[in-house]
Amino acid sequence: MKSVLIAIVVKNTQLVTEDNIKFLRDWCQKNNLYRWQIVFVHSSNDDVDPKIQSMIKTNNGVSIEFARVFFHGKGFKLKNTWLNYNVDIYSYINLELIEDIDLLLDIVRPISLEIFDVAVGSRGLKKSIVTQKIYKRMTIQFVIRLYKFFTNSKIYDLTFGMKAASSTVVLDLIPRIEDNEAFFDTEFIWLVENYNYRILEVPVRWEDLDGFHLYSLKNSIIYLKNLLRLKFTSTLDN
């Protein structure tokens, strides 16, 4: 039985509810083809709610824990978490996607079968069903096209919050990623493609949340700077 790590990055422990824990525990027990290990990664000083602490101690064979990483960047949290656990497959999902976690089976399975090395959820595929305001979809499409222009990539989505990779990929590529913030996803995909690992995009059913502003003007400028870094200054080691 292969082991799978699910890293879930949260701003603070108070965002994790008892319902979240129960839902994930029941899901893991139901889908017991893999040995699941769930880690909520945060950088807050808040203590975990005592009721939740009690729930994860009596987890009925499902490993659930909280890990504090003293750096606020998403990329740093994921790099630190993935490199500090020894499993067969590494994954992460955004907290708001927990109820759609069945998709993770479609992402993990081809890696487990060694058909692909990396699998990602993709809103850009024709089979994906996406509910999103027009201006947000246009902004995301602009970012994707910008990335494709600089890299000649065939990927249709870079930032959907559900990805997985084999241990070989993680050990090889994660230490090479320079960005510690939101550009982590893009740089990871860029490395996967440039080192010729096999990557699969999986269609998703996704509804945008109100207040989701990943691509603000400020973030777009930072994104462009990072793309220029990849294009003109990054080197690929053997």
JOQUI-V892917 format. One record per helix or strand of 2 or more residues. SS is the DSSP state (~ for helix, > for strand). FROM is the first residue (numbers start at 1). LEN is the number of residues. If there is no record, write none. Layout:
SS;FROM;LEN / SS;FROM;LEN
This chain:
>;3;7 / ~;13;3 / ~;18;13 / >;35;8 / ~;50;8 / >;63;6 / ~;74;9 / >;89;5 / ~;95;6 / ~;102;11 / >;118;5 / >;129;3 / ~;134;18 / >;162;5 / ~;167;10 / ~;184;11 / >;199;5 / >;205;3 / ~;217;16
